Amino acid sequence: MKKNRIRILLLIVLFIALYACSKGPSPKKSTSDHRKPLSWGQTHRIFTYADDKAWAYGQLEIKKSLEREFFTTTNERLFEVERHDIHKIHTYYKFANLLFLCDVSSNKPVSKYVKEIIPEQVAAVNDTMPATMIAVKDLWARDQRVIFILGKDLEQLLLYTFENLNPIFDIYKEAEYKRLENNVYKLGLNEEEIAYEKEHYPWYLELPMQYRLFRRKVSGGFVSYLCRVKNYPDRFLAVYWEPMEDNQVSKEWLFDKRVMMGEKYYMGDTLYTKDVRQEKADFLGYQAYKLSGRWQNPGNFTGGAFACWGFYDETQKIAYMIDNSVFFPEGNKLRALIGLEIISKTFHTLNKN
C-alpha cells in the first residue's frame, strides 16, 4: 500500500514539475511545493543508492564529476557524494539530494526498490531505449531533487551514467543555486537603496534587505555593499563604472581596476597574478572578462576569495566592473560567492536620456 502511494505521488510530482517549467516563474518567487515539509540535511551532500557492482564500477567517475572542485582560497567542492544503505531509505528519503542507480535486469536491493516505486518508467526501458534518467523536484520534501538513472543492464546503466554526469551535476547545481537564491532574498529587497540606485546611477541591482551601504562615491563611479552576519562570511558587492566612448575593456583593464578599487576603497587590498584566474565569460549577454581567486591585504595580513566581471555597454557608452568578495578565514567561501553572483546577475542598466 505504501509503495502504491509513492507511485501515485511520483506521477503527480512529475506532472506538476512539467507544468511548472512551462509557466516561467518569477526568479524571486519560490516554485517549491510549500505543502510539503522542508527537505532535511546539509544541501552539499548527495545521498547515493547503488547496488554493489554498480557502485564498485561507477563510484570513481561519479565522484570525480559530482565532487568537482572550485578554487576560492583553497579548492572547495559544491557537493559530496555519499553511498547509503537502501534498507535505511526511510531515514533519508526527505534529504535534499538523492541519486538512485537502477539495473533493470537485477533484483539486488536498490534496483528492486526503484522498480517497485516507479514500475511504469522502468517498463519503458528496453532495447529501443536501453537507459534513461528521471529527475524529480520535491518528490518527498520541499526543495528536494531526486534523480533515478535506469539501465536495462549494468553496462547500459554505467554507460548512460558516465555520459550524463555533466547534466546530472547541473540538475543538483541548479537546485542548490535556487536554494541559495531563496535564502538570499528571504528577507525581501532593500527598496530604499534600490530607489537611490535608480535615481543616481545608470544602473540598479535587486539588492537584498540584509545588504547595507559600505562605501559610496558617485562622482567616482563606485558603490559597495556589505552583508555581515555573525558566524557567516562577510560578503562585499561592489559596482564600478566609467564613461568610455569606445570599448577598451580587457583582462588588463579589469585587473588594473580591481587593484585600484582594493587599494582605494578596501584599505589596501590587492591581487597577485599567481593567485588569480583570468578568462572570458558571458555576463547577462555581455561579452565580459572574469577574474577570480584570492585577494590579499599585506598590511593587515588578511585575505579572502573574490570574483569580478568587466564588460562594456555599447548603448550607454559605459564600462562596468562588478565585484564580489568574501572574508571568512575560518570557513568555506564558495556558497557565499555563489550568493553574491546571484545578486550581481540582477544587474540592469537604465536609459536616462
Buried (B, 14 or more C-beta within 10 A) or exposed (E): EEEEEBBEBBEEBBEBBEEBEEEEEEEBEBBBBEEBEEBBBEBBBBBBBBBEBBBEBBBEEBBEBBBBEBBBBEEBBBBEBBBBEBEEBEEBBBBBBBBBBBBBBBEBBBBBBBBEBBEEBBEBBEEEEBBBBBBBBBBBBBBBBBBBBBBBBBBBBBBBBEEBBEEBBEBBBEBBBBBBBBBBBEEEBBEEBBEBBBEEBBBBBBBBBBBEEBBEEEEEBBBBBBBBEEEEBBBBBBBBBEEBEEBEBEBEBBBEBBBBBBEBBBEEBBBEEEBBEBEEBEBBEBEBBBBBBBBBBEEEEBBBBBBBBBBBBEEBEBBBBBBBBBBBEEEBBBBBBBBBBBBBBBBEBEEEE
